[in-house]
């Protein structure tokens, strides 16, 4: 009946007591309504033992509250409790809004599917895992970016004008390492900082930043950082599409600036994109 997350008998008892108090019933009256003797309902309400499903179903009818609420509270409480069992305390501490966002996705979003519901109408664990995976990836990336920027500010002499590029480069490399190894998680600050330092010392220190150009996004970022290479790109593109070359000998710098204005958006895309995304875009 239950998966990884099990009901807490004390919390279930507290919710049973809440209904008892709302209805203004004594223990004897409460037990009579449920077909239980006073000592039995008292044991459930005080959390000495877990109320069985048949009892909770009767209280649900009596109170109008869903069965799942008695076992796990509101849907967002259920989601949070499950994620805590899965070791996600650090992320939830920084982002307490996540369970409520997942509840909204469950009830109204693209994920809505009756196959994702338990017998109680709450999300099955598979839904929580799938929905959380996307949220976790996004927030972990942002977390790594923040730590990378902190590292660059506090532990390097890198020029401020190069920090944005370096932050995105380092965070993407570290995120790629995470996706390959799962060697750390959100909250493992020491491990993440060590990975950032290793990538900085090994690939960035006293070197020009060069993004992975195995796919078009990184290739364009590298090209657009240089005016001469940008001019060549425009000329090659012009030759391909119109049969005419492009040169800034008599002007045309405005066009170069327009092309280079795409670079910040490409950097943002680079920071958010996974190797799986690139495979889907360029190789499937």
DAQUI-V417074 format. One record per pair of residues at least 12 apart in sequence whose C-alpha atoms are under 7 Angstrom apart, sorted by the first residue. I is the first residue (numbers start at 1). J is the second residue. D is the distance in Angstrom with one decimal. If there is no record, write none. Layout:
# DAQUI-V417074
I/J/D
I/J/D
This chain:
# DAQUI-V417074
5/82/5.8
7/71/5.3
7/72/6.2
9/47/5.0
9/49/6.1
9/50/4.8
10/46/6.8
10/47/4.0
12/47/7.0
12/70/5.5
12/71/5.5
13/44/5.5
13/45/4.0
13/46/5.5
13/47/4.7
14/45/6.3
15/70/5.8
16/45/5.6
17/45/5.5
19/63/6.6
27/41/7.0
27/42/6.6
34/55/6.9
34/58/6.4
67/120/6.0
68/120/5.0
68/122/6.8
75/103/6.4
75/122/6.4
76/99/5.0
76/100/5.2
76/103/5.8
79/99/5.7
80/99/5.6
90/186/6.4
90/187/5.2
91/186/6.0
91/187/6.8
102/131/6.9
106/123/7.0
140/186/5.9
141/171/6.9
141/175/6.6
144/171/5.6
145/167/6.0
145/168/6.6
145/171/5.1
147/193/6.9
148/167/5.5
148/170/6.6
148/171/6.4
148/196/6.4
149/167/5.5
166/209/7.0
168/271/5.6
169/211/6.6
170/196/6.3
170/199/6.7
170/200/7.0
172/271/5.9
174/195/6.4
174/196/6.5
210/222/6.2
217/266/6.4
217/270/6.6
218/270/7.0
221/263/5.8
221/266/6.5
221/267/6.9
224/260/5.3
224/263/6.4
230/256/6.5
231/247/7.0
231/256/6.4
234/246/6.6
235/247/7.0
